[in-house]
Amino acid sequence: MTVVTESATAVTPPGDAAAPDPRWARPALWGLLLATALLYLVDLSSSGYANSFYSAAVQAGSKSWKAFFFGSSDAANFITVDKPPASLWPMELSVRLFGLNSWSVLVPQALMGVATVAVLYFAVRRRFGPAAGLIAGAVLALTPVAVLMFRFNNPDALLVLLMVCAVYAVQRALEAGRTKWLVFAGALIGAAFLVKTLQAFLILPALALVYGFLAPVRPLKRLGQLALATGALVVTGGWWVAIVQLWPASSRPYIGGSQNNSFLELTFGYNGFGRITGDETGSVGGGAPSGGTGARASAGGGTGTAGTGGSGAGGTGAGGTGTSGAGGTGTHAVTGTHAATGTGTGAGTHAATGAHQAFTGGGGMPGGGGQGGGMWGQTGITRLFGSEMGGQIAWLLPAALILLVAGIVLTWRARRTDADRQAFLLWGGALLTTAAVFSFMAGIFHPYYNIALAPYIGAVVGMGSVALWRRRQHPLAAWALALTVAVTGYWAYTLLGRTPQWLPWLRWTVLVAGLVAAVGLGLGSRIAALFAARSRRSALAAAGTVAGLALAACLAGPAAYAVDTVSTGHTGSLPSAGPGGMGGPGGMGGGHGFPGAGGGTGAGRTGGRQGGFPGAGAPGGTAQGGTPQGGFPGGTTAGGPGAWGAGAGTRGGREGGMGGGMGGLLNGTQVSAPVKALLEKDASSYTWVAAAIGSQNQASFQLATQDPVMAIGGFNGSDPAPTLAQFEKMVAARKIHYFIGGGGMGQAMGIGGTDPATQISTWVSAHYTAKTVGSTTVYDLTTPKSS
């Protein structure tokens, strides 16, 4: 606790970055980094390949330099992932060095997390001293969503590292108007563009405005420096894009996630403005292209009426009837004893009638309900505090907002180039712009995206708390600090109350400790005077006790969530941190999200047993995955390859299976030893040992065999690649050995876009004989049905 008990004169003076640190600072830093490394590395292999979609691409890039460059899903380079490839490159180099295994895939992510904590420490320490840097680093390290994603293989780990480095570079540029640091910041953001496209630009307005108004150089020079930084951004972010756009499409993989094989269309559509507006052609819930045809209904044995011009799918079939309209309005109903009914009108609910109740969600499928809710959950200013997001990121978000205001007030009358105010506006601006976009974006939004906020929250909390602590003799500063701790303690009490059966004692402990610490901070000057009568050492000890109690109260909640996250393996594309989060097979968990698998860890009324979406089958088949309880679709069908799910409820809910479609999205498809042996036989004679609808379905088989497997339709199964004619030509040339039944999340959800995967599935079932191996349906494409 000596970190926070130093007197104001003993702390590194503001603005003196070259001043020596106190003796405790360096050991404390190494302790923080060591503890972070242990937290991020312990039992790392429990998550296996984590998100198999990216792990399959890593496997491909470790076998083919062409796949490495383009970010292909398979080493034969049929289609890419739906992101640029930069986040894959560190993992692919690791696999090339150490072989394909869970550790070689995930260790680079964990090391990026440690590096991010270190960079944040040095950035905050530079202006506010080592105590502030340690607090900032600890807040980041213990944020549950950060613990999750620095142990996972989604692109966010590298994105966050580059973003923190970019803000730090701008901070260095602001110190003396240094051009090289600003250009370096532009280059870092350009590199981040090659990780997750336009998300890298969310903080650009804040960085540009702060530098443009507050840099200690002439206005014309500022404009010139910003222009040079923009040029660096364009070069580092554009070189790969230019090569891909100029490369002949016939000799490169299809750009996954796009509808016309264009990376620019992917960038500004599905991965760009579509995320803001919700109009994401080819995604779950996205509309069809203008004038296009909606996807068919995903009800086995039924008929579907296709919509046009962006309308969704409707139809009748086994399990009930359902229609979904464009723009987030419509109904999705299932009839039966335990039926689920719901309306999606922006503030929709997905409730249930009958003996079992389903979950409440905004506009139908995932996400919390409430005004402004859509397919991806409630939007609005309270979104980040809601049931899905709060436990991931919001533990110290109220504190950061209070301390940001306090920091601006403290520096309000300072000169224009005041470094402390620059820092508050820089990190606080990054926090506010990112939080605003996340709060109101209507498109795809998953809880794990919130990792982008974690370093900004940590920086503001570290800076603000130390700035107020230095002025704690002033009553307003003392009570502002007290308010921050009291609000944080009460908010932690609220968040912990959302999982009432999990550590019930902790929420009361945090609340009491926070309130006691708040009173101690508010009365700090009186307490100091009381103990000072005895000795200065007694006064410092009393202040240290109060500060330590405040830190413990503020960090106990996220720390408990962090430990729980580490103790649970996480797989699939929709991970979430903490108790009730989506872990490994058997459960989806989390209140007010997707309906969880019946045997999972989900809190509240989210289990597959309690209602969900109807079972689905292929045309001419009967749904076997959905049950009277309305579980998620899964399983193969009679009469054709399953429209959604490979295997009867593999790795799925207790009542309704989740196979290659939604189950693959969550946990991947389980590949049995007989299936693996079948695919590996004569594998070298074929370009692709198999083809499967949807990348998550494909990835499991590719990782099992380590041979190329074609992902028909890309991630969602909705990309127009290959067309039926192209697929027929490849089959005739004996390039593909097997077709794997099931998969195609996008088709089963009735999303927009062209539907070649459906045509291919129907063509295969008409011309080839189904064979069940274990729980997987396969078709030998070298042996057509006899006439």
N, C-alpha and C positions, 0 to 999 in steps of 0.2 A: 503493500500500500504506500510505499515511499514515493511511488510515481506521482501520486496526486496530493501528497502532503508537503511538497516543496513550497517554500514561500514564493511570492510573486517575483522577488528579486533573484531567486535562484534558478528560475526557469529560463530557458533560452530566450533572449529578448526578441520580441517580434521584429522581423526584418533583418535579423543577423543570422543568415543561414550558415555562415562560416564559424559561428561560435561553437566551442567544444560542448559536447553533450556531457551531462552528469555521468558519474561512474556506473550508475545502475542501468543506463540507457541501452548500451550495446548488449549486455547479457539478457536484458528484458526482450530486446528485439529477437535475438536468437532463440529465446524461449518461445516467443510467439510463433516464429516460423517453424520451429520443431514441432510444437503442438499442432499447428495447422497441417503439417505434413503427415503426422500420425493420424489426425482426424480424417484426412482425405485418402490415405493409403490403406488404413487398416481394413482387412477383410474385403478388399476391393474386388476380388474375383467372385464375390457372392452375387454380383449382377450379371455374371456370364458375359455374353456379348452385348448386354444392355440394349440399345436400339439396334436390332439386327439389320435394319434398313441401311444404316451407315456402316455397320461392321462388314456387311457384304461388299459395300463399295471399297472399304479399306482392304479387304481380301483381294478384290479385283485389282486395285492399284498396286498391291504388293507383287502381283504377277505380271502386270502389263504397264509399261511406262506410258502408253497411250491412254489407258484407263486412268492412270495417275494424273495425267495432265487434264483430262476432260472431266474427271469425277464420275466415271462410268459405274453403273451398278454391277456389271459383270466384265470379266477379262476379255470377252469377245466383243465388247464395245457396242452393245445394241442400244442402250439408253442410259442417260446420266441420272444422278440424283437431282432433286428439284432445288438445289442450291449451288452456288459456285463451289469449287473444290478445295479452297485454301484450308478449311478446317480439317479436311481429310489428310492433307499432306504430312503433318507431324505424326499422325497415327500410322500412315502407310510406311513412312521411313522407319518407324519403330518396329513394325511387323517385318519389314525387310531385314532388319538387324537381328531380331530376336525370335522370329517365327510367329505364326498366328496363334494367339491365345488371349484370354481375357486381360491379362496384365499388360501385354504389349499394346493392346488397343486402348486401355483406360489410363495407364500410368502417365502418358503425356498430358492428359486432361488434368490429373491431380497436380502435376508439377506446374501447370499453368495457373492453377488456383493459388499455389504457394507464391509464385512469382507476382500474381496480382496483389496479394496481401502485402508483399514487400514493396512494390511500387507505390501502393497507396500510403503505406507508412512513410516512405521518404517524401512523398508529395506533401502530406499534411505536416510532418515534422519540420519541413523546410520553413514554414511560416509560423507554426504554433508550438513547436517544440516536441520532444519525444513522447511526452505523456499523451498529447493529442494524437500523435501518430499511432501509438499503441492502442488507444481506444478505437480509432478508425479501423485499424487492421483487425482487432478483435471482433468488432461489429460485423465486418465483412465476413470474416472466417466462420462466424457462428450463425450467420443468416441461413435458415433452413434450406431455402432454394439454392443458395450458393453451395452448401454442402452436397446437395443432390447433384447439381450440374457439373461440379468439378470432379465428380466421381462417375460421370456419364459421358457418352460419346456424341451427343448432339453438338452443333456448331457453337453453342453459346459460350463455352469456356474461352476459346480463342478470341471471340468477339469482345468479351468483357475485358480481357487482358489488353487488347489493342485500344479499346476505348479509354481505359484508365491511363495507359501510356500517353494517349493523345491529349487528354486533359492536363496531365502533368507537363507535357511539352509546351502547351499553351501557357501554363503557369510560369514556366521558366522563361518563355518569350516575353511575358508581361513584366518581368523583373527589370529589364533594361531595354526593352524593345528589340530583342534579338531576332533577326530574320531567320537564322538557321534553325532555331527552335520552332518557329511557326511553320516553316517549310516541313520540318520533320513531323509536326503534328498533322499537316495535310497528308503527308505520305502514309502515316499510320491509319488515318481514316480511310484513305484509298485502299490500303491493304484490308481493312475491316470490311469494306464493300465486297471484297472477294470471299468473305466468310458468310455474310448474311445480307447482302445487297443493301437495300435502302434503309434498313434498320440502323446501319452505321451512320446515317446522316441525321438521325433524330437530334443529336446534340449540336449539330452545326450552327443553328441559329444562335444558341446561347454562347458558343465559343466565339463566333464572328462578332456578335454585338459587344461582348465584354472587351475583346481586343480592340475593336474599332473605336470604342468610346473611351477606354481607360488606359490604353498603352501609352507609355511615357515618351512618345515620339510625335513628330508633326503629323497632322491629318493626312497630307498627301503621301507621306512615307507609309503610314498605316495602310492606306488603300493599296499601295504597291506591294507591301508585304502580304496582304490578304490575297492579292492576285497571284503572287508567286506560290503561296500555300495551296491555292485552288489548282494551279497548274500541277503541283506535285501530287495532289489528290487524283487528278484526271490521269496522270501517267501511271501511278501505282495501281489505281483501280481499273484503268481502261486497257492496259496492254493485253491482258488475257481475253477480255471481251472482244477486242479488235481481231485477235487471232481467230477466235471461235466464229465470229461473224463472217470473216473472210475465207475461212476454211470451207472447201466444198462439202455441202451437206451429205453428199453420197459417200464420203470417205471418213466421216466422223459419226459418233453416236448421236441419236436423237436427243434433243434437249428436254429432259424430263420435266413435267409440270407445265409445259407450254402446249398450246393447241396448234401452233404452226411451225414448230421446230426452230424457234427463235429465242435466243437468250434475252434479247431486249424485250420481247413480249412477256417472257417469264418475269423479268425484273420489274416492269412497270405494271403488269397485270396481276397474276396470281401471287407473286411475292412483293408487290408494290402497292399501288393505290387500291387494289382490290382488298387488301388487308384493312384499309381505312373505311372503304365504303361498304364492304361485304359482298361486292359483286366480283366473285372470284370464279371465273369459268374453269371447270374441271376439278374444283375442290368439293369437299363435303358441304352441301348447302349452296354451292355456287350455281349460278344460272347457266343455261345453255347459251351459246353464242347467239347474237342477234339473228333472228330468223331461223335458228336451228331447231333441232328436235330434242326434247327432253328424254332422259333415260327411261327405260321401261320399268314397269312395276316390279318389285322384288318379292312377290308373293308366289309361293310354289303352287302350281296347278291353276293359276289364275290368269286373268287377262289384264292388260294394262292399257290405259289410254294416255298416249304421250302428249305432253304439252308442247307448245312452240313458243319461240321468242323469249326464252328464259324461264318458262313455267317448269315446274317440277313434274314428277311422275305420279300417276294415279293408277289404281287398279284394284281388282278383286282377286281373291285367292284364298288358299288355306290359311286360316288364322284370322281372317277379317278383311276389312276394306280400308283403304287409305288414300287420301289425296294430299298433295302438298302443292302450294301455290308459290308464285314468285314473290319476291320482296319480303319474305319472312312471314307471310300470312297464309293461313290454311289450317288444315286439321290432319292429324295422324291418329287414326283410331284403330283399335283392335277389339273385336268382339269375342266374347267367351265368358266362362265362369268368373275368371279373374282377369277382367279386361282392363286395359289401360287406355285412357282417352286423354286427349290434350289439344289445345289450340295454340297456335303460334301467331300472335298478333303484335309482337314487340314487347308486350308485358304478359307473355303467355305462361301457362302452366302445363305440366305434363303430369297429371294426377292419375288416380286409378279408381275404378269402381269395382265393387265386389269384396271378396274376403281379404284381399291383399291390396295394400296401397303402394303406388309407385312413388316416384320422386317428383319434387317440384323443380321446374327448370324454366329458364327464360326461353319461350318460343319453341319448346319441343325438346330437342335432344340434350346437348350438354349445357351446363351453366346454370347459375343461380337465377331465380326468378326476380321479378321486380319491374318497376317502370323502366322502360327503355331496354328491356331484355331482348335478346335475339338468340340466334342459334348458338352463339358462342358465349352466352351468359349476359348478365346485366351490364349495361354500359352506364356511365355517368360518374360523377365525382366520388361516389362511395364505392366504386367497383373494387379498388385495391384493398378495401377493408372488409369485403364480403366473405362469405363462408368458404369460397374456393380459393381466394387469393390471400386472405388475411394471415393465415398461419404460415404461408410461404415467405412473405416479404414484409408485412406491415407491423411487426413487433415494435420497431423503433421509428416507423414513419411519422407518427404524431410528434415524437421528440425531435426529429429532424426538421419538421415544419416549424415548430416553436423556436428551435435554436437558429434556424435560418433567419427568421424575423428578428430575433435578438441580435444576431450578428450584424444585420443591416442597420438596426437601430444604433448599435454601438459604434458603427463606422459612418454614420449618416453625415456628420459634419467634417469628416476627414477630407484631405485633398483628393483631387480627382484620381491621382495615381496611387492612392493608398493600397499597399499590398494586401492587407487583411481584407479590405472590402473587395478587392479583385478576387481573392480566393473564395469568399462567400458567394459572390455572384457567379463565379465560374462553376463551382461544384453545385451550388444551389440551382443555377440555371439549367445545368445538365439534368438534375433531378426533376425539376418542374416540367421541362419540355418532354422528357421521356414518360413521366407519370401521366401527363395530360393526354398524350397519344394513346398510351395503354388504357386509360380510363374510358376513352370515347371511341376507339376503333371498333367498327362493326363486323370486321371480317374475322378470320381465324385468329384466335387468341387462346393460348394455353397458359396455365399457371406458371410453368417453368420459365416463360419469357421474362418474368420479373427479376431474374438474376441480374438483368441490366441495371436495375435500380440499386442493387446492394452496395456497390462501392460509393455511389453518390450519397446514399444515406449514411454510410460509415464516415465519409469525409466530413459531412456537415455536423454529425453528432460529435466527432472528435474535436473539430475546430470550435464549435459553439460551446460545448461543455467546458473546455479549458479556458476559453475567452471569458466566460462568466465566472469560473472558479477564481481566476486571477483578480476579479473585481468583487469577490464575494463579500468584502467589507461594506459594499454599498447595498442598502436594503433592496433596491429594485433588482439588482443582479442576483442577489441571494434568493429572492422569492421567485424570480424567473427560473432559476435552476431548480428550486423546489417544485414549481409547477410542472416542469418537464419530467421530473422523477415521479411525481404523483400521477400524472396522466399516463406515463409509461407503465407504472405498476398496475393501475386500474385496467389499462388496455390489455396487458398480459393476462390479468385475471379474466377478462372477457374472452380472449382468444382460447385460453385453456378451458374455459367453460363450454366451448363448442365440442369438446370430447370429454364429457363429464366422467366417464368411467376410467379415464386414463390419468393416473397420478392426481387424484382429487385433492390431496394435501398440498400440492405444489401451488395451485392457484391462490389459495388462502395465504400461504407463506409469502408468495410474491407480493400480494396486495398489502399485507401488514408491513413487510419490510420496506416496501416503497413508500407507504404513508409515513412510517417512522422516520425514514431517511429524509423525506421531504420536509417534515417538521424540523429535523435537525439542521438541514441546509438553510431553511428560512430563518431560523434563530441562530445562525452560525456565529454572527458577531457577538451575541450575548454569551453563547457557550464559550467562545474563544476568550472573552474577557473574564469569565468565571474561572476557567482553568489557567489563564495567564497569571492569575493571582498566586498560583502555586509555582508554576515554572513554564518556560517557553516549550519545553519538551512535552509537558502535559497538554498544552494547548494544541500542539501539532498532532499528538496522539488522538485527541478527541476529534479533530478535524479529519484525520485519516480514517478513523472508525466510521464516521458518518459517510465519507466519500466511498469507502469500501462497501458499506451496506447499500448505498445508492447504486453502485456499479453491479453488485450482485443481484439486486432486485430487477434492474433493467435487462440483464443478460441471462438470467436463469431460465426464462421461458424459451427463448430461441435456442439456448444451449441444450435444453432437454429435447426439443424437437430435432436438433442436430444429431444428438446421440441416437435417438430413435431412427432417424434416417440412415445413419451408418449401419445400424444393426439389421436393416432390411434390404434385401436385394431388390433392385428395380430393373425392369425390362420393358420393352415396347416403346411406343412413340409418345405416350402420355404419362410420364412419371410425375409424381408429386411427393413432396417431403412431409415428414412427420407422421404421427399416428393417424390412421384412416386414409393415408395417401396410397396411391397405386404402387404396389410393390410387384412381386413376382407372380407366378401362376396361381390362379385360384381366387383372385380378388381384384376389384377395381377400386373400391373404397372411395372415401371422401364424400362428405355431404353435398347434396345438390349438384352432382356432376353427372357423368354417364352412369347408367345403372350398373352397379357392381355385380361381379360374379357372386353367386349365392354363397360360396364358401369363403368369401374374401374378408378383408378387414374393414370394409366400408362402414362408416358410421351412419346412423339415421336410416331412413327408408330407401336405401339405394341398392339393395341386393337384387340379383336376378330373380330370386324367389318371390320378391314382392312386386313384380311387374316390370315390364320393360317394353322392348320393341318386339314385334311379332317374328315368328320363325319364317324363314324364306327358303325357297327352292328354285330350281331352274325351270324354264318352260317345259311343261310336260311332266314335271316331277311333283312330289309331295314333300312339304317341309317336314323335316325330322328333327331339326335343332330346336325350333320354337315349341313351347309347351303351352298347356292351358294357362300357366302362370304368365305367359307372355315374355319369355326370356329372349335374349339376343339370338339372332339367327345363327345357325351353325349346322354342320353336318352335310353329308352328301344327299342326293335326292335320287329317287327312282326315276329312271327314264332319261337321265342326262347328268352332265357334270354339275355339281352344286353351284348355285349362283353365288353363294356366299358361305364359305366355310369348308375346309378340308378335314373331314373327320366328324363323327357324331359327337359334337360337344367337347372336342379335345381342349384341355386346359381352360375349360369354360366354367359357366355357372352350374350350380347344383341342379337347377331345373331346366335351363335353356343353355345349350352349348354355344361356345364361341369358337369358331374354327378359323379358317384362313382369312376371313374378312375382318370383322371387328376384333376377333380374338387375335389375329395376326397383328393388327394395329397395336394391341395392348401388349402381348407377350410373345408374338411369333408363333409359328406352327411347329408342333413337336414332330420330329422326323424319326420314325422307327428304324431299327437296324435293317429289317427286310427292305424297306424303301430305299435306304441308303445303298445297300448292296445292289439293288436293282438298277439304280441310276448310275452307279460307278461301273457297271459291267459294260465293256466296250466304249467307255467314255471318250477315249482318244479318237474314236472314229467320227465324232460329231462335233460341230462347232458349239452347240448347246446340248447338254445332256437332257435338258427338259425345258419346258416353257410353262409359266404359271401366271395367272391373272393377279396383278398387283405386286408391288415391290416387297411388301412385308411377307407375303406368301412365298415369293421367289427367294428372298434372302435366307430363310431358314433352310431351304434345300441346298442353296449354294454353300452356305457355311458348313453344312453337314458333309457335303461331298468335296468341297473346295474345287469344284468344276463349274464352268459358266452355266448359269440358268437364266433364261430370258424372262424379263419382267414385262408381260404384256400390259400395255396401258400405263406403265409407270407406277408411281406411288399409290394412287387411288384406283388404278385400273381404268382411268377415264381418258388418258392421253390417246390421241388417234395414231398409235404406233404399236405394232404394225397394222396396216389395213388387212382385211381378209385376203385380198389378192396377194399382198406381199407375204403373208403367212403361208398361203397355199404354195407359193413359189419356193419358199424355204423348205417346206415339208417335202415337196417334190424333189428338191436337190439333196435330200437326206441330211440336212444341217441340224435338225432337231429330232431327238430320239423319242421323248415322251411329252405328253401334255398332262399336267396335274390338275385334276378337278378341284373346284373351289376357288376362293379368293375373290377379289374385286369388290372391295368395300364400297367404292364409289357407285357401282351399279346397284348394289343392294340398298343403298341409301337414296337412290333415285336422283343422283346429282346430274348437273347439266353436262354438256359437252357431247361430242360424238361418241358412238358406242361400238367401235369395232370389236372390243373384247366380247361383247354379247354375240356378235356375229361369228367370231372365231369359236366361242364355246359351243354354239349351236351347230356349226359346221363339223366340229370334231365329234360331237355326240352322234351326228348323222352318218359319219363315214368311218368311225373307228369304234372298236369294242371296249367298253369300260372293264377295268380289272381292279378289284379291291385288294390292296396290299396293306395288311394291318387295318388302319382306319382311313387310309388314303386311297382315293380313286385316281387311277392313272390310265392313260391311253397310249398304246404303242403306235407311234405315227409311222412306223415302217411297215405296219401290217394292217392295211385297210380291211373293212368288212368285205366278205365275199359277196358277189352280186346275187 
